[in-house]
Amino acid sequence: MKKIIIALVAVMATCTLSAQELRWGATGGLNFAWLKSSVLNSSDCYLGFNLGAKVEMDMADAIKDGFYVDARLLYTLKGGQWQNMHQNLGYLELPLNFGYRYAINNDITLFSGLGPYFGLGLLGKNVDKAGDTKVKTDLFGEVYKSFDFGLNYNLGVELWNEWQIFLGFEHSLLNALKTDIDEVNVKYRPMNFYIGTAYMF
């Protein structure tokens, strides 16, 4: 894992040094997240959000072909819910996308990208409901791992070289659980379909 992170940082540094254009922006959106289980029932959809900043770099050697790299630094709220319980998982997340842009005209540009994301668990709660009573327990550290890693895909449109609207999907590659449940090897993977917007300065 450390080698992967070092390699990605090296790629980003190389792109930065050769970048012909660098753009910054603010971004936010809605998460439609769930926890996928390998054995037990997967959770229902949990509505969350993401909010943060992003940077885009055109690749100087390929700018005429539309290739670019972008990175976002987000606070993102994911999780899952069942009939009498829900879990909210708040991460500091860094998605890195390698993408392609196609300009339809001066005002409309289509784009798509894919790449890895890295998440650091900050706040995680399990909430059990029994009538009017709620029992809350912490998740990160005891039940769930505080590090997440997976793949990110997105597709969107940019308007007037300023506003971006996009759809995306995140698929965790790690088992979020630290320990087995009732001696059964259960794997929980956070999944997330998101709708987002960004304003590029």
N, C-alpha and C positions, 0 to 999 in steps of 0.2 A: 504494500500500500504506500509506503514511504517513497519507493522508487517511482510509482505512478505520479504522486504529487510533485516530486522533483522534476520529472519529465514535463509535466503540464506547465509548471512555473517557467521552465526553460523555453518552452514553445511560446508562451505568452510574452516573455522578455524579448525573444527574437522578433516576434510580430510588432512589439512596441518600438523596437529600435528601427525597424524598416517601415513603420506605419506612415502612410501618406496623409491620412486624415484620422483625427481622434475626436470622438463626440461623447458628450456626457448627457445623462438624462435622469429623470425621476420616474419611478415605475410603481405600479400597484395593481392588485387584482383580487379575484375571488378564487378560493380553493374548493374543490369538490373531492374530498379525500376519503380514503377508506383503508382499513388494515386487511390485507390478504393473508389468510391462514392456510397452511399446508394440510392441516388435519381437522381443526374445528371450523365452525361456521365463520366465514369472513364477516366483517362488520358492514353495517349500512353506511350510506354516505354521510360525511360530517362536513358541515359548511364552515370554512375558515377564510383566511385572507393572507395576502402577502404585500409587503411594502418595503421599498428601499430605493437604491440607485443603480444605474447601469452605465457601462462604458462600451463603446464600439470602436473597433480599429479596422480600417480597410487594409488589406494586404497589398503593399506597394507594387509587388511584382505581378499581382493578379487583379488589380483594381478594375482594369478594363473588362474583366470577366465577371466582376461582381462578388468575389469571395471576400469574406470578412470574419472577424472573431469578435464575440461580445462576452462580457462578464457582468453578472448582477450580484449585488450584495443585499440580501433580503432578511427581514424577519418574516417567517412564514409559519402559519398556524395550520397544522394538519391533525389527523386523528381518526376516530371511528366511533360509531355508536351502535348499541344493541338495544333490546327492549327496555331494560331497566338500568342501563349503564352507558356511560360514554367516556371516552378518553380524548383529551386534548394534548397535542404535542407541539410545542413551540420551538422552532429551530432558528439559529443563525445560519443562513444557507448561502453557498457560493456556486451558482451554475455557470459553467463555461461552455459556450456554444461556438461551433465552427459552422458558418452558414454561407448562403448564397442569396444575392439580391437580383431581382429583375425589374427594371424600370419600364412600366407600360407607357408612361409619358412623364412630363416634368412634375406632375402633382401626385401620381400614384405609383408606388413601388411595392412589389410583392417580395416577401422574404421567407426563408425557412432555415432552420438550424438544428443541430444535434450535438450532444456532448455529455460529459459527466457533470454531476453535481456533488457537492460535499456539504454535509449538514452537521452542526454542533447543537445538541439538545440543551436548551436553556430552561424551559419550564414545561413540566409534564404532570398532568393530574388525571387520576382515575376517579370518576364520580359514580357511586352506587346510589340508586334511589329505592327507598322502601316507604311507600306512602308519601308523607310530607317530610321524611327524614332523608338527608343526603350525607353520605360518608365519603370524604375525600382523602386520597392517599397519593403520595408522590410516586412518580414512575421512573424518572431518570436516575440511574445509579443503582437502584435496588431491583427493578423489574426490567427496564429497557436500557439498552446501551445508549450512551450519550453521543455516539458518532454514527452518522448515516452516510451512505455512498450509493449512487445509482446513476441511471441514465435519464437524460432530459431531451425532449423533442418539442419543437414549436413551429408554428406556421402563422404568418400574419401579413398585414398590409401597412404601409407607411403613407400618410397623407401630407402633402405640402412640405415634405422634408422636415416635419416636426412631430406630428402625432403618429403613434404606432398602436395598433390593435392586434392582439394575437391570441391564439389558442395553444395550449401546451399540455404535455403529459410527462409525469415523473414516475419512474419505476425503480424502486429500491432494489439493490442487489445483495443487501445484507439482511440477516435475521435480526430483527430489532430486540428480541428477547435475550436476556442474559442467562436465564436458567430454563430448564424444561418445566412444563406444567403437568403435575401429577405423574411424574416420571415418563411422560410421553414427549417424544422429540417433536415439538411443535415449532413451526417457523412463522413469524409474523413479519410481513414486509409492508412498509408504508407505500401507498399508491396515491397519486394525485392528478386529477384533471383540473386545469386552471384556465381562467379567462383573464387576460391582463391588458393594460394600456400603459403607454409611456409617453412622456413629453421630452423631446431631445432639444437641448439648448444649442 
